[in-house]
Amino acid sequence: VMWRAFVYSNENPDDRHKQAYNDFVPLDGKFRTNVMVQVKNGAIDFMPREPFHPLFGAMPQTPLLMEFQITQEYLGQSTSLVFLAPLYKECLNSDTYAKGKGSTVARIIDGSLEHHSLSGIAGVANIGNDINWCGHPLPRLTGMHLAD
């Protein structure tokens, strides 16, 4: 079971960066063993630049699943080509220091930091109704097409 940690409300007086943290950290260790909590890479809604989500490193008893943006909702709505791999790499390599140096986000979501058997990464695609599913001609090309 994947439970999504994307929560915020304008009726909640807490800062949006803190809302999911305040809601989910008290639940750490209270989920069944078949549950993973799906957490966006950042605390706000897929902003072009933001630090990793504070839940990474704050829920040691609960397997966390990374949620990355594949769609380009806040990066030009797929009207320009955006290469997201550096954003993913930066987030995964970020050190939370949850258990000292080397407690990277990648080690949290692959389960190796806390010895969880469940792990995963989800991607939000929002494919829309474009013929090529992504609204821009380049993303449908393979690496071989680009190399030619």
N, CA, C and O atoms as a GROMACS GRO file, in nm:
protein
  592
    1VAL      N    1   0.085  -0.116   0.000
    1VAL     CA    2   0.000   0.000   0.000
    1VAL      C    3   0.090   0.123   0.000
    1VAL      O    4   0.183   0.134   0.080
    2MET      N    5   0.061   0.214  -0.090
    2MET     CA    6   0.136   0.340  -0.094
    2MET      C    7   0.043   0.451  -0.046
    2MET      O    8  -0.065   0.471  -0.101
    3TRP      N    9   0.086   0.521   0.057
    3TRP     CA   10   0.007   0.631   0.112
    3TRP      C   11   0.079   0.760   0.078
    3TRP      O   12   0.196   0.778   0.114
    4ARG      N   13   0.011   0.850   0.009
    4ARG     CA   14   0.074   0.972  -0.039
    4ARG      C   15   0.078   1.078   0.071
    4ARG      O   16  -0.022   1.105   0.136
    5ALA      N   17   0.196   1.137   0.091
    5ALA     CA   18   0.216   1.238   0.196
    5ALA      C   19   0.202   1.380   0.144
    5ALA      O   20   0.255   1.473   0.204
    6PHE      N   21   0.133   1.397   0.034
    6PHE     CA   22   0.115   1.531  -0.022
    6PHE      C   23  -0.009   1.593   0.041
    6PHE      O   24  -0.121   1.571  -0.005
    7VAL      N   25   0.013   1.668   0.146
    7VAL     CA   26  -0.098   1.732   0.217
    7VAL      C   27  -0.062   1.877   0.246
    7VAL      O   28   0.048   1.907   0.291
    8TYR      N   29  -0.154   1.964   0.221
    8TYR     CA   30  -0.145   2.100   0.272
    8TYR      C   31  -0.282   2.164   0.262
    8TYR      O   32  -0.364   2.128   0.178
    9SER      N   33  -0.303   2.258   0.349
    9SER     CA   34  -0.432   2.325   0.355
    9SER      C   35  -0.411   2.471   0.390
    9SER      O   36  -0.328   2.504   0.475
   10ASN      N   37  -0.484   2.557   0.323
   10ASN     CA   38  -0.474   2.700   0.358
   10ASN      C   39  -0.546   2.730   0.489
   10ASN      O   40  -0.534   2.840   0.542
   11GLU      N   41  -0.620   2.632   0.541
   11GLU     CA   42  -0.687   2.649   0.670
   11GLU      C   43  -0.598   2.608   0.787
   11GLU      O   44  -0.631   2.634   0.903
   12ASN      N   45  -0.486   2.545   0.756
   12ASN     CA   46  -0.390   2.504   0.858
   12ASN      C   47  -0.293   2.621   0.879
   12ASN      O   48  -0.236   2.670   0.782
   13PRO      N   49  -0.272   2.666   1.003
   13PRO     CA   50  -0.185   2.781   1.026
   13PRO      C   51  -0.036   2.752   1.005
   13PRO      O   52   0.044   2.846   0.994
   14ASP      N   53   0.002   2.624   1.000
   14ASP     CA   54   0.144   2.590   0.978
   14ASP      C   55   0.188   2.628   0.838
   14ASP      O   56   0.108   2.628   0.744
   15ASP      N   57   0.314   2.661   0.824
   15ASP     CA   58   0.375   2.686   0.695
   15ASP      C   59   0.359   2.560   0.609
   15ASP      O   60   0.367   2.449   0.661
   16ARG      N   61   0.336   2.577   0.478
   16ARG     CA   62   0.318   2.461   0.389
   16ARG      C   63   0.434   2.364   0.395
   16ARG      O   64   0.415   2.243   0.381
   17HIS      N   65   0.557   2.415   0.414
   17HIS     CA   66   0.673   2.327   0.422
   17HIS      C   67   0.662   2.229   0.539
   17HIS      O   68   0.718   2.120   0.534
   18LYS      N   69   0.590   2.267   0.642
   18LYS     CA   70   0.584   2.186   0.765
   18LYS      C   71   0.460   2.098   0.775
   18LYS      O   72   0.458   2.007   0.858
   19GLN      N   73   0.360   2.119   0.694
   19GLN     CA   74   0.232   2.051   0.715
   19GLN      C   75   0.242   1.899   0.703
   19GLN      O   76   0.195   1.828   0.792
   20ALA      N   77   0.302   1.846   0.597
   20ALA     CA   78   0.315   1.701   0.583
   20ALA      C   79   0.403   1.644   0.694
   20ALA      O   80   0.375   1.537   0.748
   21TYR      N   81   0.509   1.716   0.728
   21TYR     CA   82   0.599   1.673   0.836
   21TYR      C   83   0.520   1.661   0.967
   21TYR      O   84   0.528   1.559   1.035
   22ASN      N   85   0.444   1.764   1.000
   22ASN     CA   86   0.367   1.763   1.125
   22ASN      C   87   0.258   1.656   1.125
   22ASN      O   88   0.225   1.602   1.230
   23ASP      N   89   0.202   1.626   1.009
   23ASP     CA   90   0.098   1.523   1.000
   23ASP      C   91   0.155   1.381   1.006
   23ASP      O   92   0.096   1.294   1.070
   24PHE      N   93   0.270   1.358   0.941
   24PHE     CA   94   0.318   1.220   0.925
   24PHE      C   95   0.420   1.174   1.028
   24PHE      O   96   0.420   1.056   1.062
   25VAL      N   97   0.506   1.261   1.078
   25VAL     CA   98   0.607   1.216   1.174
   25VAL      C   99   0.545   1.149   1.296
   25VAL      O  100   0.600   1.048   1.343
   26PRO      N  101   0.434   1.198   1.351
   26PRO     CA  102   0.373   1.127   1.465
   26PRO      C  103   0.321   0.987   1.429
   26PRO      O  104   0.297   0.906   1.519
   27LEU      N  105   0.305   0.959   1.301
   27LEU     CA  106   0.257   0.827   1.257
   27LEU      C  107   0.370   0.729   1.230
   27LEU      O  108   0.344   0.612   1.200
   28ASP      N  109   0.495   0.773   1.241
   28ASP     CA  110   0.609   0.686   1.214
   28ASP      C  111   0.603   0.560   1.302
   28ASP      O  112   0.591   0.569   1.424
   29GLY      N  113   0.611   0.445   1.238
   29GLY     CA  114   0.607   0.318   1.310
   29GLY      C  115   0.468   0.266   1.337
   29GLY      O  116   0.453   0.157   1.393
   30LYS      N  117   0.366   0.339   1.299
   30LYS     CA  118   0.228   0.297   1.326
   30LYS      C  119   0.160   0.235   1.204
   30LYS      O  120   0.046   0.189   1.214
   31PHE      N  121   0.228   0.232   1.090
   31PHE     CA  122   0.171   0.172   0.970
   31PHE      C  123   0.196   0.022   0.970
   31PHE      O  124   0.288  -0.026   1.036
   32ARG      N  125   0.114  -0.052   0.898
   32ARG     CA  126   0.137  -0.196   0.880
   32ARG      C  127   0.263  -0.216   0.797
   32ARG      O  128   0.312  -0.123   0.733
   33THR      N  129   0.316  -0.336   0.800
   33THR     CA  130   0.444  -0.363   0.734
   33THR      C  131   0.437  -0.358   0.582
   33THR      O  132   0.541  -0.353   0.516
   34ASN      N  133   0.317  -0.359   0.525
   34ASN     CA  134   0.304  -0.352   0.379
   34ASN      C  135   0.279  -0.210   0.329
   34ASN      O  136   0.238  -0.193   0.214
   35VAL      N  137   0.302  -0.110   0.412
   35VAL     CA  138   0.273   0.029   0.376
   35VAL      C  139   0.403   0.106   0.353
   35VAL      O  140   0.499   0.094   0.429
   36MET      N  141   0.402   0.186   0.246
   36MET     CA  142   0.509   0.281   0.219
   36MET      C  143   0.444   0.419   0.211
   36MET      O  144   0.332   0.432   0.162
   37VAL      N  145   0.514   0.520   0.258
   37VAL     CA  146   0.463   0.657   0.248
   37VAL      C  147   0.534   0.722   0.129
   37VAL      O  148   0.657   0.728   0.125
   38GLN      N  149   0.455   0.772   0.034
   38GLN     CA  150   0.507   0.834  -0.088
   38GLN      C  151   0.524   0.983  -0.064
   38GLN      O  152   0.428   1.054  -0.035
   39VAL      N  153   0.650   1.030  -0.076
   39VAL     CA  154   0.686   1.167  -0.042
   39VAL      C  155   0.744   1.237  -0.165
   39VAL      O  156   0.834   1.183  -0.231
   40LYS      N  157   0.693   1.356  -0.196
   40LYS     CA  158   0.750   1.434  -0.306
   40LYS      C  159   0.894   1.470  -0.275
   40LYS      O  160   0.933   1.475  -0.158
   41ASN      N  161   0.973   1.494  -0.379
   41ASN     CA  162   1.114   1.528  -0.357
   41ASN      C  163   1.131   1.654  -0.273
   41ASN      O  164   1.230   1.667  -0.202
   42GLY      N  165   1.037   1.748  -0.281
   42GLY     CA  166   1.042   1.869  -0.200
   42GLY      C  167   0.909   1.890  -0.130
   42GLY      O  168   0.809   1.827  -0.164
   43ALA      N  169   0.909   1.977  -0.031
   43ALA     CA  170   0.790   1.995   0.053
   43ALA      C  171   0.676   2.071  -0.014
   43ALA      O  172   0.561   2.061   0.028
   44ILE      N  173   0.708   2.146  -0.117
   44ILE     CA  174   0.603   2.218  -0.190
   44ILE      C  175   0.576   2.139  -0.318
   44ILE      O  176   0.634   2.032  -0.339
   45ASP      N  177   0.491   2.189  -0.402
   45ASP     CA  178   0.440   2.112  -0.516
   45ASP      C  179   0.532   2.117  -0.638
   45ASP      O  180   0.505   2.192  -0.732
   46PHE      N  181   0.640   2.039  -0.638
   46PHE     CA  182   0.731   2.026  -0.752
   46PHE      C  183   0.786   2.159  -0.801
   46PHE      O  184   0.784   2.186  -0.921
   47MET      N  185   0.833   2.240  -0.712
   47MET     CA  186   0.893   2.367  -0.750
   47MET      C  187   1.025   2.341  -0.824
   47MET      O  188   1.090   2.240  -0.798
   48PRO      N  189   1.065   2.432  -0.916
   48PRO     CA  190   1.189   2.411  -0.990
   48PRO      C  191   1.312   2.400  -0.900
   48PRO      O  192   1.405   2.326  -0.933
   49ARG      N  193   1.315   2.471  -0.789
   49ARG     CA  194   1.428   2.462  -0.696
   49ARG      C  195   1.374   2.464  -0.555
   49ARG      O  196   1.307   2.559  -0.514
   50GLU      N  197   1.401   2.359  -0.480
   50GLU     CA  198   1.368   2.355  -0.338
   50GLU      C  199   1.449   2.243  -0.274
   50GLU      O  200   1.488   2.148  -0.343
   51PRO      N  201   1.476   2.252  -0.145
   51PRO     CA  202   1.550   2.145  -0.078
   51PRO      C  203   1.467   2.018  -0.070
   51PRO      O  204   1.346   2.020  -0.091
   52PHE      N  205   1.534   1.907  -0.040
   52PHE     CA  206   1.462   1.781  -0.027
   52PHE      C  207   1.359   1.790   0.086
   52PHE      O  208   1.374   1.870   0.178
   53HIS      N  209   1.257   1.707   0.077
   53HIS     CA  210   1.146   1.709   0.174
   53HIS      C  211   1.197   1.673   0.314
   53HIS      O  212   1.276   1.579   0.327
   54PRO      N  213   1.155   1.745   0.418
   54PRO     CA  214   1.202   1.717   0.554
   54PRO      C  215   1.156   1.582   0.609
   54PRO      O  216   1.208   1.538   0.712
   55LEU      N  217   1.061   1.514   0.544
   55LEU     CA  218   1.024   1.380   0.590
   55LEU      C  219   1.136   1.279   0.567
   55LEU      O  220   1.145   1.180   0.639
   56PHE      N  221   1.222   1.304   0.466
   56PHE     CA  222   1.334   1.213   0.444
   56PHE      C  223   1.432   1.227   0.560
   56PHE      O  224   1.494   1.332   0.579
   57GLY      N  225   1.444   1.123   0.635
   57GLY     CA  226   1.528   1.123   0.754
   57GLY      C  227   1.451   1.138   0.883
   57GLY      O  228   1.508   1.124   0.991
   58ALA      N  229   1.322   1.168   0.874
   58ALA     CA  230   1.241   1.192   0.995
   58ALA      C  231   1.148   1.076   1.028
   58ALA      O  232   1.078   1.081   1.130
   59MET      N  233   1.145   0.973   0.944
   59MET     CA  234   1.054   0.860   0.967
   59MET      C  235   1.130   0.728   0.956
   59MET      O  236   1.107   0.652   0.862
   60PRO      N  237   1.221   0.700   1.049
   60PRO     CA  238   1.306   0.582   1.036
   60PRO      C  239   1.233   0.448   1.042
   60PRO      O  240   1.286   0.348   0.993
   61GLN      N  241   1.116   0.444   1.100
   61GLN     CA  242   1.044   0.316   1.114
   61GLN      C  243   0.949   0.290   0.998
   61GLN      O  244   0.882   0.186   0.995
   62THR      N  245   0.940   0.381   0.903
   62THR     CA  246   0.845   0.370   0.793
   62THR      C  247   0.919   0.377   0.660
   62THR      O  248   0.995   0.471   0.637
   63PRO      N  249   0.899   0.279   0.570
   63PRO     CA  250   0.960   0.288   0.437
   63PRO      C  251   0.902   0.408   0.360
   63PRO      O  252   0.780   0.427   0.355
   64LEU      N  253   0.991   0.487   0.302
   64LEU     CA  254   0.948   0.603   0.224
   64LEU      C  255   0.974   0.578   0.076
   64LEU      O  256   1.076   0.520   0.038
   65LEU      N  257   0.882   0.623  -0.005
   65LEU     CA  258   0.886   0.609  -0.150
   65LEU      C  259   0.901   0.749  -0.208
   65LEU      O  260   0.827   0.840  -0.170
   66MET      N  261   0.996   0.768  -0.299
   66MET     CA  262   1.019   0.899  -0.360
   66MET      C  263   0.916   0.925  -0.470
   66MET      O  264   0.883   0.835  -0.547
   67GLU      N  265   0.867   1.047  -0.475
   67GLU     CA  266   0.779   1.090  -0.584
   67GLU      C  267   0.848   1.205  -0.658
   67GLU      O  268   0.866   1.313  -0.602
   68PHE      N  269   0.885   1.180  -0.783
   68PHE     CA  270   0.947   1.282  -0.867
   68PHE      C  271   0.849   1.333  -0.972
   68PHE      O  272   0.756   1.262  -1.011
   69GLN      N  273   0.870   1.455  -1.015
   69GLN     CA  274   0.794   1.512  -1.126
   69GLN      C  275   0.859   1.469  -1.257
   69GLN      O  276   0.978   1.491  -1.278
   70ILE      N  277   0.781   1.407  -1.344
   70ILE     CA  278   0.826   1.379  -1.480
   70ILE      C  279   0.764   1.482  -1.572
   70ILE      O  280   0.829   1.533  -1.664
   71THR      N  281   0.637   1.513  -1.548
   71THR     CA  282   0.572   1.619  -1.622
   71THR      C  283   0.645   1.750  -1.592
   71THR      O  284   0.722   1.758  -1.496
   72GLN      N  285   0.622   1.849  -1.671
   72GLN     CA  286   0.692   1.976  -1.651
   72GLN      C  287   0.594   2.086  -1.612
   72GLN      O  288   0.597   2.196  -1.665
   73GLU      N  289   0.508   2.053  -1.519
   73GLU     CA  290   0.401   2.142  -1.476
   73GLU      C  291   0.450   2.282  -1.440
   73GLU      O  292   0.394   2.381  -1.486
   74TYR      N  293   0.555   2.290  -1.359
   74TYR     CA  294   0.606   2.420  -1.316
   74TYR      C  295   0.734   2.458  -1.391
   74TYR      O  296   0.807   2.549  -1.349
   75LEU      N  297   0.761   2.389  -1.499
   75LEU     CA  298   0.882   2.415  -1.577
   75LEU      C  299   0.847   2.445  -1.722
   75LEU      O  300   0.918   2.402  -1.813
   76GLY      N  301   0.740   2.518  -1.745
   76GLY     CA  302   0.702   2.560  -1.879
   76GLY      C  303   0.595   2.476  -1.945
   76GLY      O  304   0.571   2.490  -2.064
   77GLN      N  305   0.532   2.389  -1.870
   77GLN     CA  306   0.422   2.308  -1.924
   77GLN      C  307   0.462   2.233  -2.051
   77GLN      O  308   0.382   2.221  -2.144
   78SER      N  309   0.584   2.182  -2.056
   78SER     CA  310   0.635   2.102  -2.169
   78SER      C  311   0.646   2.181  -2.299
   78SER      O  312   0.651   2.121  -2.406
   79THR      N  313   0.650   2.313  -2.292
   79THR     CA  314   0.669   2.392  -2.413
   79THR      C  315   0.817   2.405  -2.447
   79THR      O  316   0.852   2.440  -2.560
   80SER      N  317   0.904   2.378  -2.352
   80SER     CA  318   1.048   2.377  -2.374
   80SER      C  319   1.102   2.244  -2.323
   80SER      O  320   1.040   2.179  -2.239
   81LEU      N  321   1.216   2.205  -2.375
   81LEU     CA  322   1.278   2.082  -2.329
   81LEU      C  323   1.348   2.107  -2.196
   81LEU      O  324   1.430   2.198  -2.186
   82VAL      N  325   1.317   2.029  -2.096
   82VAL     CA  326   1.379   2.042  -1.964
   82VAL      C  327   1.438   1.907  -1.927
   82VAL      O  328   1.367   1.805  -1.928
   83PHE      N  329   1.565   1.904  -1.894
   83PHE     CA  330   1.634   1.781  -1.856
   83PHE      C  331   1.631   1.772  -1.704
   83PHE      O  332   1.700   1.848  -1.636
   84LEU      N  333   1.552   1.681  -1.650
   84LEU     CA  334   1.530   1.673  -1.506
   84LEU      C  335   1.629   1.584  -1.431
   84LEU      O  336   1.629   1.584  -1.308
   85ALA      N  337   1.713   1.510  -1.502
   85ALA     CA  338   1.805   1.417  -1.434
   85ALA      C  339   1.894   1.486  -1.330
   85ALA      O  340   1.914   1.428  -1.223
   86PRO      N  341   1.949   1.605  -1.354
   86PRO     CA  342   2.030   1.668  -1.250
   86PRO      C  343   1.951   1.698  -1.122
   86PRO      O  344   2.005   1.688  -1.012
   87LEU      N  345   1.823   1.734  -1.135
   87LEU     CA  346   1.739   1.758  -1.018
   87LEU      C  347   1.722   1.628  -0.938
   87LEU      O  348   1.734   1.628  -0.816
   88TYR      N  349   1.694   1.518  -1.009
   88TYR     CA  350   1.677   1.388  -0.942
   88TYR      C  351   1.807   1.349  -0.870
   88TYR      O  352   1.804   1.307  -0.754
   89LYS      N  353   1.919   1.363  -0.940
   89LYS     CA  354   2.049   1.325  -0.884
   89LYS      C  355   2.082   1.408  -0.760
   89LYS      O  356   2.126   1.354  -0.658
   90GLU      N  357   2.061   1.538  -0.769
   90GLU     CA  358   2.089   1.625  -0.654
   90GLU      C  359   2.007   1.584  -0.533
   90GLU      O  360   2.058   1.577  -0.421
   91CYS      N  361   1.879   1.558  -0.554
   91CYS     CA  362   1.791   1.520  -0.444
   91CYS      C  363   1.835   1.386  -0.384
   91CYS      O  364   1.848   1.374  -0.262
   92LEU      N  365   1.859   1.286  -0.469
   92LEU     CA  366   1.897   1.153  -0.420
   92LEU      C  367   2.031   1.156  -0.346
   92LEU      O  368   2.049   1.082  -0.250
   93ASN      N  369   2.123   1.239  -0.390
   93ASN     CA  370   2.255   1.247  -0.327
   93ASN      C  371   2.260   1.338  -0.205
   93ASN      O  372   2.363   1.344  -0.138
   94SER      N  373   2.152   1.408  -0.176
   94SER     CA  374   2.150   1.499  -0.060
   94SER      C  375   2.162   1.420   0.069
   94SER      O  376   2.101   1.314   0.085
   95ASP      N  377   2.240   1.472   0.160
   95ASP     CA  378   2.263   1.404   0.288
   95ASP      C  379   2.170   1.461   0.394
   95ASP      O  380   2.171   1.582   0.421
   96THR      N  381   2.090   1.376   0.454
   96THR     CA  382   1.998   1.417   0.559
   96THR      C  383   2.065   1.422   0.695
   96THR      O  384   2.016   1.488   0.786
   97TYR      N  385   2.177   1.352   0.711
   97TYR     CA  386   2.247   1.338   0.839
   97TYR      C  387   2.158   1.274   0.946
   97TYR      O  388   2.184   1.290   1.065
   98ALA      N  389   2.054   1.202   0.904
   98ALA     CA  390   1.962   1.138   1.000
   98ALA      C  391   2.034   1.040   1.092
   98ALA      O  392   2.000   1.030   1.210
   99LYS      N  393   2.132   0.969   1.039
   99LYS     CA  394   2.213   0.876   1.119
   99LYS      C  395   2.360   0.910   1.100
   99LYS      O  396   2.445   0.820   1.098
  100GLY      N  397   2.390   1.037   1.087
  100GLY     CA  398   2.526   1.081   1.063
  100GLY      C  399   2.554   1.096   0.914
  100GLY      O  400   2.466   1.074   0.831
  101LYS      N  401   2.677   1.135   0.883
  101LYS     CA  402   2.717   1.158   0.744
  101LYS      C  403   2.693   1.032   0.662
  101LYS      O  404   2.719   0.920   0.707
  102GLY      N  405   2.644   1.052   0.540
  102GLY     CA  406   2.617   0.939   0.451
  102GLY      C  407   2.474   0.890   0.454
  102GLY      O  408   2.441   0.791   0.389
  103SER      N  409   2.389   0.958   0.528
  103SER     CA  410   2.246   0.921   0.536
  103SER      C  411   2.170   0.991   0.423
  103SER      O  412   2.084   1.076   0.446
  104THR      N  413   2.204   0.954   0.301
  104THR     CA  414   2.148   1.023   0.185
  104THR      C  415   2.000   0.988   0.165
  104THR      O  416   1.950   0.887   0.215
  105VAL      N  417   1.935   1.074   0.090
  105VAL     CA  418   1.795   1.048   0.054
  105VAL      C  419   1.787   0.915  -0.021
  105VAL      O  420   1.693   0.838   0.000
  106ALA      N  421   1.883   0.887  -0.108
  106ALA     CA  422   1.883   0.761  -0.183
  106ALA      C  423   1.886   0.641  -0.088
  106ALA      O  424   1.815   0.543  -0.111
  107ARG      N  425   1.967   0.646   0.015
  107ARG     CA  426   1.975   0.534   0.111
  107ARG      C  427   1.848   0.521   0.193
  107ARG      O  428   1.815   0.412   0.240
  108ILE      N  429   1.776   0.630   0.211
  108ILE     CA  430   1.648   0.623   0.283
  108ILE      C  431   1.544   0.555   0.194
  108ILE      O  432   1.473   0.465   0.239
  109ILE      N  433   1.536   0.597   0.068
  109ILE     CA  434   1.430   0.540  -0.016
  109ILE      C  435   1.464   0.402  -0.070
  109ILE      O  436   1.373   0.327  -0.106
  110ASP      N  437   1.592   0.364  -0.078
  110ASP     CA  438   1.620   0.227  -0.122
  110ASP      C  439   1.614   0.128  -0.005
  110ASP      O  440   1.630   0.008  -0.024
  111GLY      N  441   1.589   0.180   0.116
  111GLY     CA  442   1.570   0.096   0.233
  111GLY      C  443   1.698   0.057   0.305
  111GLY      O  444   1.692  -0.002   0.413
  112SER      N  445   1.814   0.089   0.249
  112SER     CA  446   1.940   0.042   0.308
  112SER      C  447   1.976   0.113   0.439
  112SER      O  448   2.044   0.054   0.523
  113LEU      N  449   1.932   0.237   0.458
  113LEU     CA  450   1.968   0.308   0.581
  113LEU      C  451   1.900   0.248   0.703
  113LEU      O  452   1.963   0.235   0.808
  114GLU      N  453   1.774   0.212   0.690
  114GLU     CA  454   1.698   0.159   0.804
  114GLU      C  455   1.661   0.011   0.786
  114GLU      O  456   1.582  -0.043   0.864
  115HIS      N  457   1.718  -0.053   0.685
  115HIS     CA  458   1.696  -0.197   0.659
  115HIS      C  459   1.550  -0.230   0.631
  115HIS      O  460   1.497  -0.328   0.682
  116HIS      N  461   1.486  -0.147   0.548
  116HIS     CA  462   1.349  -0.174   0.504
  116HIS      C  463   1.354  -0.259   0.377
  116HIS      O  464   1.442  -0.241   0.293
  117SER      N  465   1.261  -0.352   0.365
  117SER     CA  466   1.257  -0.436   0.245
  117SER      C  467   1.176  -0.373   0.132
  117SER      O  468   1.190  -0.413   0.017
  118LEU      N  469   1.092  -0.276   0.163
  118LEU     CA  470   1.014  -0.208   0.061
  118LEU      C  471   1.086  -0.081   0.017
  118LEU      O  472   1.140  -0.007   0.099
  119SER      N  473   1.087  -0.055  -0.114
  119SER     CA  474   1.146   0.068  -0.164
  119SER      C  475   1.084   0.101  -0.298
  119SER      O  476   1.020   0.017  -0.361
  120GLY      N  477   1.103   0.225  -0.342
  120GLY     CA  478   1.049   0.260  -0.472
  120GLY      C  479   1.062   0.407  -0.505
  120GLY      O  480   1.091   0.491  -0.420
  121ILE      N  481   1.039   0.435  -0.632
  121ILE     CA  482   1.034   0.571  -0.683
  121ILE      C  483   0.912   0.579  -0.775
  121ILE      O  484   0.891   0.491  -0.859
  122ALA      N  485   0.832   0.683  -0.758
  122ALA     CA  486   0.716   0.706  -0.844
  122ALA      C  487   0.741   0.832  -0.926
  122ALA      O  488   0.811   0.922  -0.882
  123GLY      N  489   0.683   0.836  -1.043
  123GLY     CA  490   0.694   0.955  -1.128
  123GLY      C  491   0.556   1.004  -1.167
  123GLY      O  492   0.472   0.926  -1.211
  124VAL      N  493   0.533   1.133  -1.152
  124VAL     CA  494   0.406   1.194  -1.191
  124VAL      C  495   0.422   1.243  -1.334
  124VAL      O  496   0.500   1.334  -1.361
  125ALA      N  497   0.347   1.183  -1.425
  125ALA     CA  498   0.365   1.213  -1.566
  125ALA      C  499   0.260   1.309  -1.623
  125ALA      O  500   0.294   1.391  -1.708
  126ASN      N  501   0.135   1.302  -1.578
  126ASN     CA  502   0.029   1.388  -1.633
  126ASN      C  503   0.037   1.392  -1.785
  126ASN      O  504   0.059   1.498  -1.844
  127ILE      N  505   0.020   1.277  -1.848
  127ILE     CA  506   0.048   1.264  -1.991
  127ILE      C  507  -0.042   1.349  -2.080
  127ILE      O  508  -0.004   1.378  -2.194
  128GLY      N  509  -0.158   1.388  -2.033
  128GLY     CA  510  -0.243   1.476  -2.112
  128GLY      C  511  -0.300   1.407  -2.235
  128GLY      O  512  -0.307   1.284  -2.241
  129ASN      N  513  -0.343   1.487  -2.332
  129ASN     CA  514  -0.405   1.429  -2.451
  129ASN      C  515  -0.326   1.456  -2.578
  129ASN      O  516  -0.380   1.443  -2.688
  130ASP      N  517  -0.198   1.493  -2.566
  130ASP     CA  518  -0.113   1.510  -2.683
  130ASP      C  519  -0.086   1.374  -2.747
  130ASP      O  520  -0.080   1.273  -2.677
  131ILE      N  521  -0.069   1.373  -2.877
  131ILE     CA  522  -0.042   1.247  -2.948
  131ILE      C  523   0.082   1.179  -2.893
  131ILE      O  524   0.086   1.057  -2.879
  132ASN      N  525   0.186   1.258  -2.861
  132ASN     CA  526   0.309   1.198  -2.811
  132ASN      C  527   0.314   1.191  -2.658
  132ASN      O  528   0.419   1.159  -2.602
  133TRP      N  529   0.205   1.220  -2.590
  133TRP     CA  530   0.188   1.210  -2.445
  133TRP      C  531   0.263   1.315  -2.366
  133TRP      O  532   0.238   1.330  -2.246
  134CYS      N  533   0.354   1.388  -2.427
  134CYS     CA  534   0.434   1.480  -2.347
  134CYS      C  535   0.432   1.624  -2.398
  134CYS      O  536   0.490   1.711  -2.333
  135GLY      N  537   0.369   1.652  -2.510
  135GLY     CA  538   0.350   1.789  -2.554
  135GLY      C  539   0.469   1.853  -2.623
  135GLY      O  540   0.458   1.967  -2.668
  136HIS      N  541   0.580   1.785  -2.633
  136HIS     CA  542   0.700   1.840  -2.695
  136HIS      C  543   0.760   1.731  -2.782
  136HIS      O  544   0.761   1.614  -2.742
  137PRO      N  545   0.811   1.764  -2.901
  137PRO     CA  546   0.860   1.658  -2.990
  137PRO      C  547   0.987   1.587  -2.943
  137PRO      O  548   1.005   1.470  -2.976
  138LEU      N  549   1.075   1.652  -2.869
  138LEU     CA  550   1.201   1.588  -2.832
  138LEU      C  551   1.188   1.474  -2.730
  138LEU      O  552   1.259   1.374  -2.745
  139PRO      N  553   1.104   1.482  -2.629
  139PRO     CA  554   1.100   1.372  -2.532
  139PRO      C  555   1.062   1.237  -2.590
  139PRO      O  556   1.090   1.134  -2.528
  140ARG      N  557   0.999   1.234  -2.706
  140ARG     CA  558   0.961   1.105  -2.764
  140ARG      C  559   1.077   1.042  -2.840
  140ARG      O  560   1.065   0.927  -2.882
  141LEU      N  561   1.186   1.112  -2.859
  141LEU     CA  562   1.301   1.058  -2.930
  141LEU      C  563   1.383   0.968  -2.839
  141LEU      O  564   1.394   0.992  -2.719
  142THR      N  565   1.441   0.865  -2.897
  142THR     CA  566   1.530   0.777  -2.821
  142THR      C  567   1.669   0.838  -2.817
  142THR      O  568   1.698   0.933  -2.889
  143GLY      N  569   1.755   0.783  -2.735
  143GLY     CA  570   1.893   0.827  -2.730
  143GLY      C  571   1.963   0.811  -2.864
  143GLY      O  572   2.047   0.893  -2.900
  144MET      N  573   1.928   0.706  -2.937
  144MET     CA  574   1.988   0.683  -3.069
  144MET      C  575   1.946   0.793  -3.168
  144MET      O  576   2.027   0.837  -3.250
  145HIS      N  577   1.821   0.837  -3.161
  145HIS     CA  578   1.776   0.946  -3.249
  145HIS      C  579   1.851   1.075  -3.217
  145HIS      O  580   1.891   1.149  -3.307
  146LEU      N  581   1.870   1.101  -3.089
  146LEU     CA  582   1.937   1.224  -3.048
  146LEU      C  583   2.085   1.222  -3.086
  146LEU      O  584   2.143   1.327  -3.115
  147ALA      N  585   2.146   1.103  -3.087
  147ALA     CA  586   2.288   1.091  -3.119
  147ALA      C  587   2.316   1.110  -3.268
  147ALA      O  588   2.426   1.147  -3.306
  148ASP      N  589   2.216   1.085  -3.351
  148ASP     CA  590   2.235   1.098  -3.498
  148ASP      C  591   2.259   1.240  -3.540
  148ASP      O  592   2.277   1.266  -3.659
   0.00000   0.00000   0.00000
